[in-house]
């Protein structure tokens, strides 16, 4: 028996917000941000601040998915911890 996981209205709104915020946003390269682009860190932190609450909702949803969900949630929580430290959020 297959259980389908569908986001509730709050989770769907969080996903839509994340998608909307990230459309057209220039992401840092895999090599990271060069020291001469330090101004980009401020922009990344602004974007992270806008996404933090929707990401927290998404993490709660991911934790409900058996198998891979909690692992993906843990990875996002780890990355958010780094962002919290860097951005002083």
C-alpha positions in Angstrom: 0.0 0.0 0.0 1.5 3.3 -1.1 1.2 6.4 1.0 1.3 9.6 -1.0 2.6 12.6 0.8 1.0 15.9 -0.2 1.8 19.2 1.4 -1.0 20.9 3.4 -1.9 24.5 2.6 0.9 25.9 4.8 3.5 23.6 3.4 2.4 24.3 -0.2 2.5 28.0 0.5 6.0 27.6 1.9 7.1 25.7 -1.2 5.6 28.4 -3.5 7.4 31.1 -1.5 10.8 29.3 -1.8 10.3 28.9 -5.5 9.2 32.5 -6.0 12.2 33.9 -3.9 14.7 31.8 -5.8 13.5 32.5 -9.4 16.2 34.5 -11.1 18.4 34.7 -8.0 22.1 34.3 -8.8 23.4 31.4 -6.8 27.0 31.2 -5.7 29.1 28.8 -7.7 30.2 25.4 -6.4 33.6 27.0 -5.5 31.9 29.4 -3.2 32.0 33.2 -3.0 35.3 34.8 -3.9 36.7 37.3 -1.3 36.3 40.1 -3.8 32.6 39.4 -4.0 32.0 39.8 -0.2 29.1 42.1 -1.0 27.3 39.0 -2.3 27.2 37.6 1.2 24.9 40.4 2.3 22.6 39.6 -0.6 22.7 35.9 0.2 21.9 36.7 3.8 18.9 38.9 2.8 17.6 36.1 0.6 18.2 33.5 3.4 16.2 35.7 5.9 13.3 35.8 3.5 13.5 32.0 3.1 14.1 30.9 6.6 10.5 30.5 7.8 9.4 28.7 4.6 12.4 26.4 4.9 11.5 25.6 8.5 8.0 24.6 7.3 9.5 22.5 4.5 11.8 20.7 7.0 8.8 19.8 9.1 7.1 18.4 6.0 10.2 16.4 4.9 10.5 14.8 8.4 7.1 13.2 7.8 8.3 11.3 4.7 9.5 7.8 5.6 13.0 6.8 4.5 14.7 9.7 2.9 12.7 12.6 4.3 14.4 12.9 7.7 17.8 12.6 6.1 17.0 15.4 3.7 15.6 17.5 6.5 18.8 16.9 8.6 20.9 18.0 5.7 18.8 21.2 5.3 19.0 21.9 9.1 22.8 21.5 8.9 23.0 24.0 6.0 20.6 26.4 7.8 22.9 26.2 10.8 25.8 27.4 8.7 23.6 30.2 7.2 22.4 31.2 10.7 26.1 31.5 11.9 27.3 33.4 8.8 24.3 35.7 8.5 23.8 36.2 12.3 20.1 35.3 12.0 
